Each structure stands twice: as structure tokens, then as C-alpha cells.
Amino acid sequence: MIELPLRHVASGKVRDIYELDDKHLLFVTSDRMSAFDVIMAEPIPDKGRVLTAVTAFWLERLADVAPNHLVGFDVPASLTSDAEVNAYLAGRVMVVRKAEMLPIECIVRGYLSGSAWAEYKRSQSMHGTALPAGLRQSEKLPEPVFTPSTKAEEGHDENISFEAASALAGADRAAEARRISLAAYQKAADLAAERGIIIADTKFELGMIDGQLCICDEVLTPDSSRFWPADAWEPGSTPPSFDKQPLRDWLEGTGWDKTPPPPALPADVVEATRARYVEAYERLTGQSFADWPGVSARPASLE
């Protein structure tokens, strides 16, 4: 984490959050990479910029679905005069409005995969709701489904029913969160399909700003979503995904027990993982990642 002349509010696996003033925060999206809930020692160069660039793309296209917390992507001019820090920050910061975040993760699933597939195999249900018999892994669901989860302070989030989400967030807010999440997913899935990408599922973070429920945090990125190449999708199997799959595959092959410390990542695994993230951005947006701020310089990591 870099040092900035701001109050540090929080850090997650990827983002560091600072307070700009009483109404605004500064998000800095790092190149930290986690797998199996363990942070790797080696960063993935430009990963933070990819996540920021993808979020910028989607927030613009979802503006008619719901308001969002974004103010801009520029580093405040008075923040630091350190050239190395400014080079690192370029392309990976978001200035956002503070929000009262909902205490639930707003997940939408269009395909049966991940923890939903694991539950279906056990009980032929998804988040406690019965599904038709005979569905296969990665099968497209009859329609996208809002499947919320808790926000765990430690450990894993827990999949919950809509009724449980309503108890946590309030019935009206949970209903509005469901409406926004489903509409945003459908619009994004339709656009991605035109570019040969399936959005199998995604996670939204929503919060209240000035009495309105807004889309916050990262949006439809490779870290918060399962992206599959449409030409590789076939029900009954798991398609390759545009995310950390090269890293996961390599780690699985080492025999690592998935507890810290993780094994050191070879340079080719780091580069393959970076390339997968960049490909997701370029295929989704039709834009060159090299044109995103800070990419051409690629300064040494300050992680």
C-alpha cells in the first residue's frame, strides 16, 4: 500500500480507500492478486488499471439503469508531487461519493456455476430456491436470478435467500437492489454477447447516496464476474474464464495446500494472468488497453 497524505479508511484484497473530504473518497486499485483467499507475493502488472478501466466502461453504459458514486478518474492535483507515486496512481484511481453501503452482496447469476452449482448438486436448489431437475454445470438458467449473499468480515460470504436479504437491508431497499442488479446484468450481458463473451454471473455493490440507491465500487470486472468466451461454452463443463484462471491452474498443479504463504509465481504465470485481464478489457470494450492512462509507462510496482 502506498502512503498518501490522506486518512486511510480501509484496505481490501485489492483496493485501498482514503478519505478526500467529508463527502468523497479516493479508491486506489492495486495490482495485488489473491487466489483461494490468499494474497500472492507477486503483483500482476496493470491489473488495477484493468479493473478501473472496465469499471469506467460499464458505469458509462449503465447510467440509465441507476445512478452511481463516480465523480472522476483523475488524481487530485494537490495530492502529491512525487513523480513515482503519480505514475503509479495514473489510471488506477477513482474519486467517488461516500455512500451508505447495503449489508449484502448483490449477485446475479445467468448460468449455473460456482457455489450455485455446488448447491444444486447437493439439493437441486440455488440459494434455497428449487430449480428444475436435470440441469448441467454451466447451464444457462431460464432467466437471470438475483442471489444475494452476506458480507463476511472474516472468512467467506454466505449465500442467503431474498427474504434473508430483505431482513438485513430492509424490504424496500432489497427489492430495489434486485431490480437494479437484474437490469444492469441483463444490459451488460446483452452487450457482452455481441462481443462473443458470456457473463455467467457478477456481483454488484450498492449503496445509498442522497436518498437514492446507487451502483458503487468495481462494476462487471474480471474480479467480480465470471466471463466466458461464448465459442468455448458448452453445458456440462467449465469454460475457460477471462480472469485469474492461469494462476489458479498453476497453483492447483503445485500441490499447495492453499494456506499462507503461497508459492512464488513464475514470470510466465504472472504475464499470462496479466494478458487474460487485458484481453477481457479489449474484447469487452473494443478499445486498446495501451491507450488507458498509465499503461504505456508501466512504472515499477509500489505494492
Buried (B, 14 or more C-beta within 10 A) or exposed (E): EBEBEBEEEEBEEBBBBBBBEEEBBBBBBBBBBBBEEBBBBBBBBBBBBBBBBBBBBBBEBBEEBBBBBBBEBEBBEEBBEEEEBBBBBBBBBBBBBBBEBBEBBBBBBBBBBBBBBEBBEEEEEBBBEEBEEEBEBBBBBEEBBBBBBBBEEEEEBEBBEBEBBBEBBBEEBBBBBBBBBBBBBBBBBEBBEEEEBBBBBBBBBBBBBEEEBBBBBBBBBBBBBBBBBEEEBEEEEBBBBBBBBBBBEBBEEEEBEEEEEBEEBEEEBBBBBBEBBBBBBBBBBEEEBEEBBBBEEEBEBBB
